[in-house]
Amino acid sequence: MITENVQQTHNVAIVYGSTELKAPAVMPWGQTVSYIRTPSGILIELCSPMA
């Protein structure tokens, strides 16, 4: 899922029951990425747009 604010989206997902698999981190190419698992078990990558 592409989002302008990975940290905020990640935090909201955790509040609503998702499990953090990888906290938001800035990749060497400048994109911010995190991973969560929804309460129903779906793996989601949150990432900022590519510049």
mmCIF entry with sequence, helices, sheets and N, C-alpha, C, O atoms, coordinates in Angstrom:
data_MODEL
# 
_entry.id   MODEL 
# 
_entity.id                         1 
_entity.type                       polymer 
_entity.pdbx_number_of_molecules   1 
# 
_entity_poly.entity_id                      1 
_entity_poly.type                           'polypeptide(L)' 
_entity_poly.nstd_linkage                   no 
_entity_poly.nstd_monomer                   no 
_entity_poly.pdbx_seq_one_letter_code       MITENVQQTHNVAIVYGSTELKAPAVMPWGQTVSYIRTPSGILIELCSPMA 
_entity_poly.pdbx_seq_one_letter_code_can   MITENVQQTHNVAIVYGSTELKAPAVMPWGQTVSYIRTPSGILIELCSPMA 
_entity_poly.pdbx_strand_id                 A 
# 
loop_
_entity_poly_seq.entity_id 
_entity_poly_seq.num 
_entity_poly_seq.mon_id 
_entity_poly_seq.hetero 
1 1  MET n 
1 2  ILE n 
1 3  THR n 
1 4  GLU n 
1 5  ASN n 
1 6  VAL n 
1 7  GLN n 
1 8  GLN n 
1 9  THR n 
1 10 HIS n 
1 11 ASN n 
1 12 VAL n 
1 13 ALA n 
1 14 ILE n 
1 15 VAL n 
1 16 TYR n 
1 17 GLY n 
1 18 SER n 
1 19 THR n 
1 20 GLU n 
1 21 LEU n 
1 22 LYS n 
1 23 ALA n 
1 24 PRO n 
1 25 ALA n 
1 26 VAL n 
1 27 MET n 
1 28 PRO n 
1 29 TRP n 
1 30 GLY n 
1 31 GLN n 
1 32 THR n 
1 33 VAL n 
1 34 SER n 
1 35 TYR n 
1 36 ILE n 
1 37 ARG n 
1 38 THR n 
1 39 PRO n 
1 40 SER n 
1 41 GLY n 
1 42 ILE n 
1 43 LEU n 
1 44 ILE n 
1 45 GLU n 
1 46 LEU n 
1 47 CYS n 
1 48 SER n 
1 49 PRO n 
1 50 MET n 
1 51 ALA n 
# 
_struct_asym.id          A 
_struct_asym.entity_id   1 
# 
_struct_conf.conf_type_id            HELX_P 
_struct_conf.id                      HELX_P1 
_struct_conf.pdbx_PDB_helix_id       AA1 
_struct_conf.beg_label_comp_id       VAL 
_struct_conf.beg_label_asym_id       A 
_struct_conf.beg_label_seq_id        6 
_struct_conf.pdbx_beg_PDB_ins_code   ? 
_struct_conf.end_label_comp_id       VAL 
_struct_conf.end_label_asym_id       A 
_struct_conf.end_label_seq_id        15 
_struct_conf.pdbx_end_PDB_ins_code   ? 
_struct_conf.beg_auth_comp_id        VAL 
_struct_conf.beg_auth_asym_id        A 
_struct_conf.beg_auth_seq_id         6 
_struct_conf.end_auth_comp_id        VAL 
_struct_conf.end_auth_asym_id        A 
_struct_conf.end_auth_seq_id         15 
_struct_conf.pdbx_PDB_helix_class    1 
_struct_conf.details                 ? 
_struct_conf.pdbx_PDB_helix_length   10 
# 
_struct_conf_type.id          HELX_P 
_struct_conf_type.criteria    ? 
_struct_conf_type.reference   ? 
# 
_struct_sheet.id               AA1 
_struct_sheet.type             ? 
_struct_sheet.number_strands   3 
_struct_sheet.details          ? 
# 
loop_
_struct_sheet_order.sheet_id 
_struct_sheet_order.range_id_1 
_struct_sheet_order.range_id_2 
_struct_sheet_order.offset 
_struct_sheet_order.sense 
AA1 1 2 ? anti-parallel 
AA1 2 3 ? anti-parallel 
# 
loop_
_struct_sheet_range.sheet_id 
_struct_sheet_range.id 
_struct_sheet_range.beg_label_comp_id 
_struct_sheet_range.beg_label_asym_id 
_struct_sheet_range.beg_label_seq_id 
_struct_sheet_range.pdbx_beg_PDB_ins_code 
_struct_sheet_range.end_label_comp_id 
_struct_sheet_range.end_label_asym_id 
_struct_sheet_range.end_label_seq_id 
_struct_sheet_range.pdbx_end_PDB_ins_code 
_struct_sheet_range.beg_auth_comp_id 
_struct_sheet_range.beg_auth_asym_id 
_struct_sheet_range.beg_auth_seq_id 
_struct_sheet_range.end_auth_comp_id 
_struct_sheet_range.end_auth_asym_id 
_struct_sheet_range.end_auth_seq_id 
AA1 1 THR A 19 ? VAL A 26 ? THR A 19 VAL A 26 
AA1 2 THR A 32 ? ARG A 37 ? THR A 32 ARG A 37 
AA1 3 LEU A 43 ? CYS A 47 ? LEU A 43 CYS A 47 
# 
loop_
_atom_site.group_PDB 
_atom_site.id 
_atom_site.type_symbol 
_atom_site.label_atom_id 
_atom_site.label_alt_id 
_atom_site.label_comp_id 
_atom_site.label_asym_id 
_atom_site.label_entity_id 
_atom_site.label_seq_id 
_atom_site.pdbx_PDB_ins_code 
_atom_site.Cartn_x 
_atom_site.Cartn_y 
_atom_site.Cartn_z 
_atom_site.occupancy 
_atom_site.B_iso_or_equiv 
_atom_site.pdbx_formal_charge 
_atom_site.auth_seq_id 
_atom_site.auth_comp_id 
_atom_site.auth_asym_id 
_atom_site.auth_atom_id 
_atom_site.pdbx_PDB_model_num 
ATOM 1   N N  . MET A 1 1  ? 0.846  -1.168  0.000  1.00 0.00 ? 1  MET A N  1 
ATOM 2   C CA . MET A 1 1  ? 0.000  0.000   0.000  1.00 0.00 ? 1  MET A CA 1 
ATOM 3   C C  . MET A 1 1  ? 0.893  1.233   0.000  1.00 0.00 ? 1  MET A C  1 
ATOM 4   O O  . MET A 1 1  ? 1.773  1.349   0.854  1.00 0.00 ? 1  MET A O  1 
ATOM 5   N N  . ILE A 1 2  ? 0.695  2.138   -0.917 1.00 0.00 ? 2  ILE A N  1 
ATOM 6   C CA . ILE A 1 2  ? 1.472  3.371   -0.987 1.00 0.00 ? 2  ILE A CA 1 
ATOM 7   C C  . ILE A 1 2  ? 0.762  4.444   -0.167 1.00 0.00 ? 2  ILE A C  1 
ATOM 8   O O  . ILE A 1 2  ? -0.446 4.638   -0.301 1.00 0.00 ? 2  ILE A O  1 
ATOM 9   N N  . THR A 1 3  ? 1.516  5.134   0.677  1.00 0.00 ? 3  THR A N  1 
ATOM 10  C CA . THR A 1 3  ? 0.975  6.182   1.518  1.00 0.00 ? 3  THR A CA 1 
ATOM 11  C C  . THR A 1 3  ? 2.000  7.297   1.669  1.00 0.00 ? 3  THR A C  1 
ATOM 12  O O  . THR A 1 3  ? 3.204  7.043   1.675  1.00 0.00 ? 3  THR A O  1 
ATOM 13  N N  . GLU A 1 4  ? 1.531  8.512   1.788  1.00 0.00 ? 4  GLU A N  1 
ATOM 14  C CA . GLU A 1 4  ? 2.435  9.656   1.958  1.00 0.00 ? 4  GLU A CA 1 
ATOM 15  C C  . GLU A 1 4  ? 3.105  9.650   3.330  1.00 0.00 ? 4  GLU A C  1 
ATOM 16  O O  . GLU A 1 4  ? 4.220  10.152  3.473  1.00 0.00 ? 4  GLU A O  1 
ATOM 17  N N  . ASN A 1 5  ? 2.434  9.082   4.349  1.00 0.00 ? 5  ASN A N  1 
ATOM 18  C CA . ASN A 1 5  ? 2.974  9.086   5.710  1.00 0.00 ? 5  ASN A CA 1 
ATOM 19  C C  . ASN A 1 5  ? 2.954  7.662   6.247  1.00 0.00 ? 5  ASN A C  1 
ATOM 20  O O  . ASN A 1 5  ? 1.977  7.241   6.867  1.00 0.00 ? 5  ASN A O  1 
ATOM 21  N N  . VAL A 1 6  ? 4.032  6.921   6.008  1.00 0.00 ? 6  VAL A N  1 
ATOM 22  C CA . VAL A 1 6  ? 4.127  5.518   6.412  1.00 0.00 ? 6  VAL A CA 1 
ATOM 23  C C  . VAL A 1 6  ? 4.020  5.387   7.929  1.00 0.00 ? 6  VAL A C  1 
ATOM 24  O O  . VAL A 1 6  ? 3.305  4.514   8.420  1.00 0.00 ? 6  VAL A O  1 
ATOM 25  N N  . GLN A 1 7  ? 4.711  6.232   8.672  1.00 0.00 ? 7  GLN A N  1 
ATOM 26  C CA . GLN A 1 7  ? 4.704  6.132   10.137 1.00 0.00 ? 7  GLN A CA 1 
ATOM 27  C C  . GLN A 1 7  ? 3.282  6.279   10.693 1.00 0.00 ? 7  GLN A C  1 
ATOM 28  O O  . GLN A 1 7  ? 2.867  5.488   11.539 1.00 0.00 ? 7  GLN A O  1 
ATOM 29  N N  . GLN A 1 8  ? 2.552  7.261   10.234 1.00 0.00 ? 8  GLN A N  1 
ATOM 30  C CA . GLN A 1 8  ? 1.190  7.477   10.725 1.00 0.00 ? 8  GLN A CA 1 
ATOM 31  C C  . GLN A 1 8  ? 0.270  6.312   10.339 1.00 0.00 ? 8  GLN A C  1 
ATOM 32  O O  . GLN A 1 8  ? -0.494 5.829   11.174 1.00 0.00 ? 8  GLN A O  1 
ATOM 33  N N  . THR A 1 9  ? 0.336  5.866   9.104  1.00 0.00 ? 9  THR A N  1 
ATOM 34  C CA . THR A 1 9  ? -0.495 4.747   8.652  1.00 0.00 ? 9  THR A CA 1 
ATOM 35  C C  . THR A 1 9  ? -0.158 3.484   9.428  1.00 0.00 ? 9  THR A C  1 
ATOM 36  O O  . THR A 1 9  ? -1.053 2.730   9.809  1.00 0.00 ? 9  THR A O  1 
ATOM 37  N N  . HIS A 1 10 ? 1.108  3.253   9.660  1.00 0.00 ? 10 HIS A N  1 
ATOM 38  C CA . HIS A 1 10 ? 1.583  2.105   10.433 1.00 0.00 ? 10 HIS A CA 1 
ATOM 39  C C  . HIS A 1 10 ? 1.007  2.160   11.856 1.00 0.00 ? 10 HIS A C  1 
ATOM 40  O O  . HIS A 1 10 ? 0.485  1.165   12.358 1.00 0.00 ? 10 HIS A O  1 
ATOM 41  N N  . ASN A 1 11 ? 1.106  3.314   12.489 1.00 0.00 ? 11 ASN A N  1 
ATOM 42  C CA . ASN A 1 11 ? 0.607  3.479   13.856 1.00 0.00 ? 11 ASN A CA 1 
ATOM 43  C C  . ASN A 1 11 ? -0.901 3.252   13.944 1.00 0.00 ? 11 ASN A C  1 
ATOM 44  O O  . ASN A 1 11 ? -1.373 2.602   14.877 1.00 0.00 ? 11 ASN A O  1 
ATOM 45  N N  . VAL A 1 12 ? -1.653 3.776   12.992 1.00 0.00 ? 12 VAL A N  1 
ATOM 46  C CA . VAL A 1 12 ? -3.109 3.595   12.981 1.00 0.00 ? 12 VAL A CA 1 
ATOM 47  C C  . VAL A 1 12 ? -3.449 2.114   12.811 1.00 0.00 ? 12 VAL A C  1 
ATOM 48  O O  . VAL A 1 12 ? -4.355 1.606   13.471 1.00 0.00 ? 12 VAL A O  1 
ATOM 49  N N  . ALA A 1 13 ? -2.734 1.429   11.936 1.00 0.00 ? 13 ALA A N  1 
ATOM 50  C CA . ALA A 1 13 ? -2.981 -0.004  11.730 1.00 0.00 ? 13 ALA A CA 1 
ATOM 51  C C  . ALA A 1 13 ? -2.747 -0.791  13.020 1.00 0.00 ? 13 ALA A C  1 
ATOM 52  O O  . ALA A 1 13 ? -3.506 -1.712  13.323 1.00 0.00 ? 13 ALA A O  1 
ATOM 53  N N  . ILE A 1 14 ? -1.721 -0.448  13.774 1.00 0.00 ? 14 ILE A N  1 
ATOM 54  C CA . ILE A 1 14 ? -1.424 -1.114  15.047 1.00 0.00 ? 14 ILE A CA 1 
ATOM 55  C C  . ILE A 1 14 ? -2.561 -0.857  16.040 1.00 0.00 ? 14 ILE A C  1 
ATOM 56  O O  . ILE A 1 14 ? -3.004 -1.780  16.724 1.00 0.00 ? 14 ILE A O  1 
ATOM 57  N N  . VAL A 1 15 ? -3.030 0.375   16.122 1.00 0.00 ? 15 VAL A N  1 
ATOM 58  C CA . VAL A 1 15 ? -4.139 0.714   17.027 1.00 0.00 ? 15 VAL A CA 1 
ATOM 59  C C  . VAL A 1 15 ? -5.371 -0.135  16.701 1.00 0.00 ? 15 VAL A C  1 
ATOM 60  O O  . VAL A 1 15 ? -6.101 -0.542  17.605 1.00 0.00 ? 15 VAL A O  1 
ATOM 61  N N  . TYR A 1 16 ? -5.601 -0.400  15.424 1.00 0.00 ? 16 TYR A N  1 
ATOM 62  C CA . TYR A 1 16 ? -6.770 -1.161  15.008 1.00 0.00 ? 16 TYR A CA 1 
ATOM 63  C C  . TYR A 1 16 ? -6.532 -2.675  14.952 1.00 0.00 ? 16 TYR A C  1 
ATOM 64  O O  . TYR A 1 16 ? -7.309 -3.406  14.337 1.00 0.00 ? 16 TYR A O  1 
ATOM 65  N N  . GLY A 1 17 ? -5.464 -3.137  15.589 1.00 0.00 ? 17 GLY A N  1 
ATOM 66  C CA . GLY A 1 17 ? -5.284 -4.572  15.769 1.00 0.00 ? 17 GLY A CA 1 
ATOM 67  C C  . GLY A 1 17 ? -4.263 -5.261  14.911 1.00 0.00 ? 17 GLY A C  1 
ATOM 68  O O  . GLY A 1 17 ? -4.084 -6.471  15.049 1.00 0.00 ? 17 GLY A O  1 
ATOM 69  N N  . SER A 1 18 ? -3.581 -4.558  14.030 1.00 0.00 ? 18 SER A N  1 
ATOM 70  C CA . SER A 1 18 ? -2.540 -5.192  13.222 1.00 0.00 ? 18 SER A CA 1 
ATOM 71  C C  . SER A 1 18 ? -1.302 -5.458  14.080 1.00 0.00 ? 18 SER A C  1 
ATOM 72  O O  . SER A 1 18 ? -1.102 -4.828  15.118 1.00 0.00 ? 18 SER A O  1 
ATOM 73  N N  . THR A 1 19 ? -0.495 -6.382  13.635 1.00 0.00 ? 19 THR A N  1 
ATOM 74  C CA . THR A 1 19 ? 0.743  -6.737  14.311 1.00 0.00 ? 19 THR A CA 1 
ATOM 75  C C  . THR A 1 19 ? 1.921  -6.181  13.524 1.00 0.00 ? 19 THR A C  1 
ATOM 76  O O  . THR A 1 19 ? 1.994  -6.345  12.306 1.00 0.00 ? 19 THR A O  1 
ATOM 77  N N  . GLU A 1 20 ? 2.841  -5.523  14.219 1.00 0.00 ? 20 GLU A N  1 
ATOM 78  C CA . GLU A 1 20 ? 4.031  -4.991  13.556 1.00 0.00 ? 20 GLU A CA 1 
ATOM 79  C C  . GLU A 1 20 ? 4.996  -6.125  13.251 1.00 0.00 ? 20 GLU A C  1 
ATOM 80  O O  . GLU A 1 20 ? 5.371  -6.892  14.138 1.00 0.00 ? 20 GLU A O  1 
ATOM 81  N N  . LEU A 1 21 ? 5.394  -6.223  11.991 1.00 0.00 ? 21 LEU A N  1 
ATOM 82  C CA . LEU A 1 21 ? 6.417  -7.186  11.580 1.00 0.00 ? 21 LEU A CA 1 
ATOM 83  C C  . LEU A 1 21 ? 7.753  -6.501  11.346 1.00 0.00 ? 21 LEU A C  1 
ATOM 84  O O  . LEU A 1 21 ? 8.808  -7.073  11.623 1.00 0.00 ? 21 LEU A O  1 
ATOM 85  N N  . LYS A 1 22 ? 7.709  -5.268  10.831 1.00 0.00 ? 22 LYS A N  1 
ATOM 86  C CA . LYS A 1 22 ? 8.912  -4.464  10.616 1.00 0.00 ? 22 LYS A CA 1 
ATOM 87  C C  . LYS A 1 22 ? 8.517  -3.002  10.754 1.00 0.00 ? 22 LYS A C  1 
ATOM 88  O O  . LYS A 1 22 ? 7.657  -2.504  10.028 1.00 0.00 ? 22 LYS A O  1 
ATOM 89  N N  . ALA A 1 23 ? 9.151  -2.332  11.687 1.00 0.00 ? 23 ALA A N  1 
ATOM 90  C CA . ALA A 1 23 ? 8.868  -0.912  11.918 1.00 0.00 ? 23 ALA A CA 1 
ATOM 91  C C  . ALA A 1 23 ? 9.268  -0.094  10.689 1.00 0.00 ? 23 ALA A C  1 
ATOM 92  O O  . ALA A 1 23 ? 10.125 -0.521  9.914  1.00 0.00 ? 23 ALA A O  1 
ATOM 93  N N  . PRO A 1 24 ? 8.655  1.075   10.508 1.00 0.00 ? 24 PRO A N  1 
ATOM 94  C CA . PRO A 1 24 ? 9.035  1.924   9.373  1.00 0.00 ? 24 PRO A CA 1 
ATOM 95  C C  . PRO A 1 24 ? 10.536 2.242   9.375  1.00 0.00 ? 24 PRO A C  1 
ATOM 96  O O  . PRO A 1 24 ? 11.116 2.606   10.398 1.00 0.00 ? 24 PRO A O  1 
ATOM 97  N N  . ALA A 1 25 ? 11.128 2.092   8.211  1.00 0.00 ? 25 ALA A N  1 
ATOM 98  C CA . ALA A 1 25 ? 12.561 2.370   8.044  1.00 0.00 ? 25 ALA A CA 1 
ATOM 99  C C  . ALA A 1 25 ? 12.785 2.993   6.679  1.00 0.00 ? 25 ALA A C  1 
ATOM 100 O O  . ALA A 1 25 ? 12.095 2.667   5.713  1.00 0.00 ? 25 ALA A O  1 
ATOM 101 N N  . VAL A 1 26 ? 13.758 3.893   6.606  1.00 0.00 ? 26 VAL A N  1 
ATOM 102 C CA . VAL A 1 26 ? 14.113 4.530   5.333  1.00 0.00 ? 26 VAL A CA 1 
ATOM 103 C C  . VAL A 1 26 ? 15.122 3.639   4.621  1.00 0.00 ? 26 VAL A C  1 
ATOM 104 O O  . VAL A 1 26 ? 16.178 3.318   5.165  1.00 0.00 ? 26 VAL A O  1 
ATOM 105 N N  . MET A 1 27 ? 14.787 3.251   3.412  1.00 0.00 ? 27 MET A N  1 
ATOM 106 C CA . MET A 1 27 ? 15.654 2.410   2.599  1.00 0.00 ? 27 MET A CA 1 
ATOM 107 C C  . MET A 1 27 ? 16.758 3.259   1.962  1.00 0.00 ? 27 MET A C  1 
ATOM 108 O O  . MET A 1 27 ? 16.622 4.480   1.883  1.00 0.00 ? 27 MET A O  1 
ATOM 109 N N  . PRO A 1 28 ? 17.842 2.637   1.510  1.00 0.00 ? 28 PRO A N  1 
ATOM 110 C CA . PRO A 1 28 ? 18.952 3.390   0.907  1.00 0.00 ? 28 PRO A CA 1 
ATOM 111 C C  . PRO A 1 28 ? 18.533 4.260   -0.279 1.00 0.00 ? 28 PRO A C  1 
ATOM 112 O O  . PRO A 1 28 ? 19.180 5.272   -0.551 1.00 0.00 ? 28 PRO A O  1 
ATOM 113 N N  . TRP A 1 29 ? 17.474 3.892   -0.985 1.00 0.00 ? 29 TRP A N  1 
ATOM 114 C CA . TRP A 1 29 ? 17.017 4.660   -2.146 1.00 0.00 ? 29 TRP A CA 1 
ATOM 115 C C  . TRP A 1 29 ? 16.028 5.759   -1.755 1.00 0.00 ? 29 TRP A C  1 
ATOM 116 O O  . TRP A 1 29 ? 15.499 6.449   -2.626 1.00 0.00 ? 29 TRP A O  1 
ATOM 117 N N  . GLY A 1 30 ? 15.768 5.934   -0.426 1.00 0.00 ? 30 GLY A N  1 
ATOM 118 C CA . GLY A 1 30 ? 14.960 7.043   0.054  1.00 0.00 ? 30 GLY A CA 1 
ATOM 119 C C  . GLY A 1 30 ? 13.503 6.731   0.348  1.00 0.00 ? 30 GLY A C  1 
ATOM 120 O O  . GLY A 1 30 ? 12.784 7.587   0.863  1.00 0.00 ? 30 GLY A O  1 
ATOM 121 N N  . GLN A 1 31 ? 13.057 5.539   0.035  1.00 0.00 ? 31 GLN A N  1 
ATOM 122 C CA . GLN A 1 31 ? 11.666 5.150   0.277  1.00 0.00 ? 31 GLN A CA 1 
ATOM 123 C C  . GLN A 1 31 ? 11.531 4.636   1.713  1.00 0.00 ? 31 GLN A C  1 
ATOM 124 O O  . GLN A 1 31 ? 12.407 3.927   2.208  1.00 0.00 ? 31 GLN A O  1 
ATOM 125 N N  . THR A 1 32 ? 10.427 5.001   2.378  1.00 0.00 ? 32 THR A N  1 
ATOM 126 C CA . THR A 1 32 ? 10.138 4.483   3.708  1.00 0.00 ? 32 THR A CA 1 
ATOM 127 C C  . THR A 1 32 ? 9.230  3.268   3.564  1.00 0.00 ? 32 THR A C  1 
ATOM 128 O O  . THR A 1 32 ? 8.248  3.297   2.823  1.00 0.00 ? 32 THR A O  1 
ATOM 129 N N  . VAL A 1 33 ? 9.575  2.182   4.294  1.00 0.00 ? 33 VAL A N  1 
ATOM 130 C CA . VAL A 1 33 ? 8.861  0.917   4.158  1.00 0.00 ? 33 VAL A CA 1 
ATOM 131 C C  . VAL A 1 33 ? 8.607  0.317   5.541  1.00 0.00 ? 33 VAL A C  1 
ATOM 132 O O  . VAL A 1 33 ? 9.463  0.400   6.421  1.00 0.00 ? 33 VAL A O  1 
ATOM 133 N N  . SER A 1 34 ? 7.435  -0.285  5.730  1.00 0.00 ? 34 SER A N  1 
ATOM 134 C CA . SER A 1 34 ? 7.152  -1.072  6.933  1.00 0.00 ? 34 SER A CA 1 
ATOM 135 C C  . SER A 1 34 ? 6.274  -2.249  6.547  1.00 0.00 ? 34 SER A C  1 
ATOM 136 O O  . SER A 1 34 ? 5.690  -2.274  5.464  1.00 0.00 ? 34 SER A O  1 
ATOM 137 N N  . TYR A 1 35 ? 6.186  -3.228  7.447  1.00 0.00 ? 35 TYR A N  1 
ATOM 138 C CA . TYR A 1 35 ? 5.358  -4.410  7.213  1.00 0.00 ? 35 TYR A CA 1 
ATOM 139 C C  . TYR A 1 35 ? 4.486  -4.655  8.433  1.00 0.00 ? 35 TYR A C  1 
ATOM 140 O O  . TYR A 1 35 ? 4.946  -4.559  9.570  1.00 0.00 ? 35 TYR A O  1 
ATOM 141 N N  . ILE A 1 36 ? 3.204  -4.979  8.180  1.00 0.00 ? 36 ILE A N  1 
ATOM 142 C CA . ILE A 1 36 ? 2.260  -5.314  9.232  1.00 0.00 ? 36 ILE A CA 1 
ATOM 143 C C  . ILE A 1 36 ? 1.477  -6.554  8.822  1.00 0.00 ? 36 ILE A C  1 
ATOM 144 O O  . ILE A 1 36 ? 1.424  -6.909  7.644  1.00 0.00 ? 36 ILE A O  1 
ATOM 145 N N  . ARG A 1 37 ? 0.869  -7.208  9.810  1.00 0.00 ? 37 ARG A N  1 
ATOM 146 C CA . ARG A 1 37 ? -0.059 -8.307  9.532  1.00 0.00 ? 37 ARG A CA 1 
ATOM 147 C C  . ARG A 1 37 ? -1.401 -7.914  10.125 1.00 0.00 ? 37 ARG A C  1 
ATOM 148 O O  . ARG A 1 37 ? -1.489 -7.582  11.307 1.00 0.00 ? 37 ARG A O  1 
ATOM 149 N N  . THR A 1 38 ? -2.448 -7.951  9.307  1.00 0.00 ? 38 THR A N  1 
ATOM 150 C CA . THR A 1 38 ? -3.782 -7.561  9.759  1.00 0.00 ? 38 THR A CA 1 
ATOM 151 C C  . THR A 1 38 ? -4.334 -8.617  10.720 1.00 0.00 ? 38 THR A C  1 
ATOM 152 O O  . THR A 1 38 ? -3.823 -9.736  10.772 1.00 0.00 ? 38 THR A O  1 
ATOM 153 N N  . PRO A 1 39 ? -5.371 -8.266  11.477 1.00 0.00 ? 39 PRO A N  1 
ATOM 154 C CA . PRO A 1 39 ? -5.986 -9.257  12.370 1.00 0.00 ? 39 PRO A CA 1 
ATOM 155 C C  . PRO A 1 39 ? -6.478 -10.514 11.633 1.00 0.00 ? 39 PRO A C  1 
ATOM 156 O O  . PRO A 1 39 ? -6.555 -11.588 12.229 1.00 0.00 ? 39 PRO A O  1 
ATOM 157 N N  . SER A 1 40 ? -6.807 -10.383 10.355 1.00 0.00 ? 40 SER A N  1 
ATOM 158 C CA . SER A 1 40 ? -7.250 -11.549 9.575  1.00 0.00 ? 40 SER A CA 1 
ATOM 159 C C  . SER A 1 40 ? -6.080 -12.315 8.952  1.00 0.00 ? 40 SER A C  1 
ATOM 160 O O  . SER A 1 40 ? -6.290 -13.300 8.244  1.00 0.00 ? 40 SER A O  1 
ATOM 161 N N  . GLY A 1 41 ? -4.843 -11.864 9.216  1.00 0.00 ? 41 GLY A N  1 
ATOM 162 C CA . GLY A 1 41 ? -3.664 -12.600 8.772  1.00 0.00 ? 41 GLY A CA 1 
ATOM 163 C C  . GLY A 1 41 ? -3.039 -12.138 7.476  1.00 0.00 ? 41 GLY A C  1 
ATOM 164 O O  . GLY A 1 41 ? -2.090 -12.768 7.007  1.00 0.00 ? 41 GLY A O  1 
ATOM 165 N N  . ILE A 1 42 ? -3.522 -11.079 6.883  1.00 0.00 ? 42 ILE A N  1 
ATOM 166 C CA . ILE A 1 42 ? -2.989 -10.605 5.604  1.00 0.00 ? 42 ILE A CA 1 
ATOM 167 C C  . ILE A 1 42 ? -1.728 -9.770  5.841  1.00 0.00 ? 42 ILE A C  1 
ATOM 168 O O  . ILE A 1 42 ? -1.720 -8.872  6.682  1.00 0.00 ? 42 ILE A O  1 
ATOM 169 N N  . LEU A 1 43 ? -0.671 -10.071 5.099  1.00 0.00 ? 43 LEU A N  1 
ATOM 170 C CA . LEU A 1 43 ? 0.582  -9.330  5.165  1.00 0.00 ? 43 LEU A CA 1 
ATOM 171 C C  . LEU A 1 43 ? 0.457  -8.089  4.277  1.00 0.00 ? 43 LEU A C  1 
ATOM 172 O O  . LEU A 1 43 ? 0.061  -8.187  3.115  1.00 0.00 ? 43 LEU A O  1 
ATOM 173 N N  . ILE A 1 44 ? 0.796  -6.923  4.832  1.00 0.00 ? 44 ILE A N  1 
ATOM 174 C CA . ILE A 1 44 ? 0.728  -5.673  4.071  1.00 0.00 ? 44 ILE A CA 1 
ATOM 175 C C  . ILE A 1 44 ? 2.054  -4.938  4.174  1.00 0.00 ? 44 ILE A C  1 
ATOM 176 O O  . ILE A 1 44 ? 2.599  -4.764  5.264  1.00 0.00 ? 44 ILE A O  1 
ATOM 177 N N  . GLU A 1 45 ? 2.569  -4.509  3.022  1.00 0.00 ? 45 GLU A N  1 
ATOM 178 C CA . GLU A 1 45 ? 3.724  -3.620  2.981  1.00 0.00 ? 45 GLU A CA 1 
ATOM 179 C C  . GLU A 1 45 ? 3.189  -2.204  2.860  1.00 0.00 ? 45 GLU A C  1 
ATOM 180 O O  . GLU A 1 45 ? 2.393  -1.907  1.969  1.00 0.00 ? 45 GLU A O  1 
ATOM 181 N N  . LEU A 1 46 ? 3.625  -1.337  3.754  1.00 0.00 ? 46 LEU A N  1 
ATOM 182 C CA . LEU A 1 46 ? 3.321  0.093   3.646  1.00 0.00 ? 46 LEU A CA 1 
ATOM 183 C C  . LEU A 1 46 ? 4.564  0.754   3.109  1.00 0.00 ? 46 LEU A C  1 
ATOM 184 O O  . LEU A 1 46 ? 5.663  0.480   3.593  1.00 0.00 ? 46 LEU A O  1 
ATOM 185 N N  . CYS A 1 47 ? 4.425  1.616   2.121  1.00 0.00 ? 47 CYS A N  1 
ATOM 186 C CA . CYS A 1 47 ? 5.601  2.272   1.561  1.00 0.00 ? 47 CYS A CA 1 
ATOM 187 C C  . CYS A 1 47 ? 5.244  3.665   1.059  1.00 0.00 ? 47 CYS A C  1 
ATOM 188 O O  . CYS A 1 47 ? 4.107  3.941   0.675  1.00 0.00 ? 47 CYS A O  1 
ATOM 189 N N  . SER A 1 48 ? 6.237  4.520   1.075  1.00 0.00 ? 48 SER A N  1 
ATOM 190 C CA . SER A 1 48 ? 6.074  5.872   0.529  1.00 0.00 ? 48 SER A CA 1 
ATOM 191 C C  . SER A 1 48 ? 6.243  5.793   -0.992 1.00 0.00 ? 48 SER A C  1 
ATOM 192 O O  . SER A 1 48 ? 6.814  4.833   -1.510 1.00 0.00 ? 48 SER A O  1 
ATOM 193 N N  . PRO A 1 49 ? 5.743  6.804   -1.697 1.00 0.00 ? 49 PRO A N  1 
ATOM 194 C CA . PRO A 1 49 ? 5.901  6.803   -3.159 1.00 0.00 ? 49 PRO A CA 1 
ATOM 195 C C  . PRO A 1 49 ? 7.385  6.874   -3.545 1.00 0.00 ? 49 PRO A C  1 
ATOM 196 O O  . PRO A 1 49 ? 8.199  7.426   -2.805 1.00 0.00 ? 49 PRO A O  1 
ATOM 197 N N  . MET A 1 50 ? 7.718  6.325   -4.682 1.00 0.00 ? 50 MET A N  1 
ATOM 198 C CA . MET A 1 50 ? 9.072  6.429   -5.205 1.00 0.00 ? 50 MET A CA 1 
ATOM 199 C C  . MET A 1 50 ? 9.237  7.829   -5.800 1.00 0.00 ? 50 MET A C  1 
ATOM 200 O O  . MET A 1 50 ? 8.350  8.337   -6.486 1.00 0.00 ? 50 MET A O  1 
ATOM 201 N N  . ALA A 1 51 ? 10.368 8.429   -5.526 1.00 0.00 ? 51 ALA A N  1 
ATOM 202 C CA . ALA A 1 51 ? 10.618 9.787   -6.027 1.00 0.00 ? 51 ALA A CA 1 
ATOM 203 C C  . ALA A 1 51 ? 11.018 9.774   -7.477 1.00 0.00 ? 51 ALA A C  1 
ATOM 204 O O  . ALA A 1 51 ? 11.265 10.830  -8.058 1.00 0.00 ? 51 ALA A O  1 
# 
